[in-house]
Amino acid sequence: MKFLRTSTNYYKRLKRKQKWRKPKGIDNKIGQKIRGKQARVSIGYGTNRKERGKINGKQIVLVRNLREANKLEKGNFVVIGKLGKKKRKEVEKILNERGLLK
């Protein structure tokens, strides 16, 4: 669930930021938790600690060079970092050979 700041649909400059801010006004419908209005951030929406920072139960690993690509294990979600064209192809080749890249 994505929590949006109040009135992001009215103002162009707020649409760009899309960042949660706590509603502070006494008449604010989100602050009053009125039914039918957008949800307010609260503890109950948190994810399980064991699953935080993962995609489909896989740990996210950022690969920045060939050494890191060689150290990878199965069961990780691979994200190739900022690399040039040549290095990126080399890293992709290594990951494909090991079956870590889809």
Contacts in CASP RR format, 6 or more apart in sequence:
PFRMAT RR
TARGET T0000
AUTHOR 0000-0000-0000
METHOD contacts of the structure
MODEL  1
MKFLRTSTNYYKRLKRKQKWRKPKGIDNKIGQKIRGKQARVSIGYGTNRK
ERGKINGKQIVLVRNLREANKLEKGNFVVIGKLGKKKRKEVEKILNERGL
LK
1 39 0 8 1.000
1 45 0 8 1.000
2 18 0 8 1.000
3 20 0 8 1.000
3 38 0 8 1.000
3 39 0 8 1.000
3 40 0 8 1.000
3 41 0 8 1.000
3 45 0 8 1.000
4 18 0 8 1.000
4 20 0 8 1.000
4 38 0 8 1.000
5 14 0 8 1.000
5 17 0 8 1.000
5 18 0 8 1.000
5 19 0 8 1.000
5 20 0 8 1.000
5 21 0 8 1.000
6 21 0 8 1.000
6 23 0 8 1.000
6 28 0 8 1.000
6 30 0 8 1.000
6 38 0 8 1.000
7 14 0 8 1.000
8 14 0 8 1.000
8 15 0 8 1.000
8 18 0 8 1.000
9 15 0 8 1.000
20 41 0 8 1.000
22 41 0 8 1.000
23 30 0 8 1.000
23 31 0 8 1.000
23 40 0 8 1.000
25 31 0 8 1.000
29 37 0 8 1.000
30 37 0 8 1.000
30 38 0 8 1.000
30 40 0 8 1.000
31 40 0 8 1.000
33 40 0 8 1.000
39 45 0 8 1.000
51 57 0 8 1.000
53 59 0 8 1.000
53 60 0 8 1.000
54 60 0 8 1.000
54 77 0 8 1.000
55 77 0 8 1.000
56 77 0 8 1.000
58 75 0 8 1.000
58 76 0 8 1.000
58 77 0 8 1.000
59 75 0 8 1.000
59 76 0 8 1.000
59 77 0 8 1.000
60 76 0 8 1.000
60 77 0 8 1.000
60 79 0 8 1.000
61 68 0 8 1.000
61 72 0 8 1.000
61 76 0 8 1.000
61 77 0 8 1.000
61 78 0 8 1.000
61 79 0 8 1.000
62 68 0 8 1.000
62 79 0 8 1.000
62 80 0 8 1.000
62 81 0 8 1.000
63 69 0 8 1.000
63 72 0 8 1.000
63 78 0 8 1.000
63 79 0 8 1.000
63 80 0 8 1.000
63 81 0 8 1.000
63 91 0 8 1.000
63 95 0 8 1.000
64 81 0 8 1.000
64 82 0 8 1.000
64 83 0 8 1.000
65 83 0 8 1.000
65 87 0 8 1.000
65 91 0 8 1.000
66 87 0 8 1.000
66 90 0 8 1.000
66 91 0 8 1.000
66 94 0 8 1.000
69 91 0 8 1.000
69 94 0 8 1.000
69 95 0 8 1.000
70 94 0 8 1.000
72 78 0 8 1.000
72 95 0 8 1.000
72 98 0 8 1.000
72 100 0 8 1.000
74 99 0 8 1.000
74 100 0 8 1.000
76 100 0 8 1.000
78 95 0 8 1.000
78 100 0 8 1.000
78 101 0 8 1.000
80 88 0 8 1.000
80 91 0 8 1.000
80 92 0 8 1.000
83 91 0 8 1.000
92 101 0 8 1.000
95 101 0 8 1.000
END
